[in-house]
Amino acid sequence: MKRIIAVADTHLREWELPEKLLEMMENSDIVVHAGDFETYEVYKKFSEYELYAVYGNSDEEAVRRELERELTFEVEGVRFGLIHKGNFINQFHDLGYKAMELDVDVLIFGHLHRFVLEEVRGKLLVCPGSPTQPRMSVASCAEIVVDGSKVDVKYHVVQPLFCGMDVYEKLEGCR
């Protein structure tokens, strides 16, 4: 059994990840980043983990020189694909076709800054959201547990942040 923590769109100039996410990464077997680290320094900090990563549209040239635009890898016999963005708006058929083109079971992607879990033509599509700059969503990541051929995806809120606004953790704090 392997535990993967997937993130995307961190857009950090300095290493300032939410504590909950750091704890989850420390307790994982693999960290996957679907692009938009932003700086080379942040990318290098991520690379201290067992990391699979691609570059995104906002990454510095130094990050682009070290990473690919798309990547495939295997975990316990399950084939994964990793890209930053597709041609999606709110439907993800193009990413289903991309998963078929890459011959993968699970395609992890970013760019949306919100969590997505879809199945298209038997392919699992996962966008972990953004742990630091969510859009129309809360700050999140995805936990993917691979146990043989079984894949289980869980959504995790990593800090009380919604669309770049701090939010109260308790309802009585909202007025």
N, C-alpha and C positions, 0 to 999 in steps of 0.2 A: 504494500500500500504506500502511495506517495501523496503528499499534501503540497499543493501548488497555491501560492498567493499571486493573483494576477492584478496588475494595476495599469493605468495609462494616464496620460495627460496630467502629470504632476506639475509641470510648468514652474519649476523652482529655480531660483538663482542661487540659493544656499540650501543645505541639507536641513530641512525643517518639516519632517513628516510627522503626522499625528502619532502619539504614543501607542494607541491601539494598533495601528498599522505596523509600526516597528516591532511590537511584541508578536504580532502574527507572522511577520517575515522571519523573525528569529526562530520561531517554532515550526517553520515550514521546511520542506526538502528542496523546493525550487521556487524562485521568484521569476515571474514573467512580467515584462514591461512592454506595452504596445505603443511606445513612442511618445514624444514630447516631454522628454526630461527637461529640456531647455538648455542647460549648461553641461559642459563636459565634466565639471567637478561633481555635479549631482549624478551623472551617469557612472562615474568612477566609484562613487560610494555604493550605488546599487550593485556594481560588479563585484563587490566584496561578498555578495551572496552567490549561490549557485543560480546564475542568471541566464535567461533566454530573453533577447530584446531586439527590437527593430527601431529605426529612427522615425521620427514624426516630422511634420511640416514646420514645426517651430524650433527644431533642434539646431544647435550650433554646427558649423561645418566640421569641427573636430569630432563630434558625435557621429555625423554622417559618414566620415571617413572610416570609422571603426565598425559601424553596424550596417546591416543590409536593409533594404526596403521591405523584404518579406523573408520569412524563415519557416522551416519545418523541422520538427523534432518528434521523438517518440518517448513515451513514458509508459512502462509496463505493457507494451504492445499497442497502446492507443496512440494514433498519429495526430499531432497538433500542428496547426498552421498559425502564423502570427503576422499580422499586418497592422498598419496604423489606421488607414481609412479605405472605405470603398466608395461607391457612387450612390449610397443610400440617402434617403430623406427620412421616411418613416417606415419603409418596407425594406426588407433585407434579402430579397431574392438574389441580387447580384452577389452578395457574400456567400450565399448557398452555392452559387455557381463557382465562385472563387475557391471554396472549400473542395468542390469536386475537381477543379483544375489542379489544385495542389495535392489531391488525393489524401485528404485528411479527414478525421472523424470529428474534430473540434477545431473551430477557427476562432481565435481570440483577436479582437480588434479594438481600436480606440477612436479618438477624435470627437466622439459625441459628448463626452463629459457626463454621461448618465448611464446607469446600469441597463443592460439589455440581455435577455436570455431568450433565444428563439431556436426553433428547429425548422430547417428548410431542407426538404428532400433527404431526410435522414441525417443531415449534418447539424451538429450543435454549434450555434453561434453565440459567443459570449463577449460583451463589452463590459469591463469591470467598472466603468464610470471613472470619475476623478476623485482622489482622496483629498485634494486641495483646492480645486476650482470647479465644483459641480455646476451643471447647467440644468435647470428645471428638474433638479434632483437633489439628494443629499450627498455628502462626501462619502464615497464608497470604494470597495474593492470586491473582488470575487475570490472565494476559496473553492478550489477544484480538487476533489479527492478522487484519485484513480486507484481502484482496487481490482486488479486483473483487467477485464474488459469493461467493468462497471465504472461510469463517470458520474459523480455527484457534484453539482454546482450550488454553492450557497452565496447569498448576498450579505455583505456586512457593511453597516454604517460605521465609519471610523472616527468621526468627530461630529459635534453638533453644528454643522455648517450646511446651509441650503442656498444654492445659487450665489455663493460669495457673501452671504449674510450670516452672522452668528445668530443662532436661535436658542431659545430656552429649552433646557432638557426636561422641564416639568410644565405641564399645562397651566398651572396656576401662575407661571411667570409670563404667560402671554396675555396681553390686554388689548 
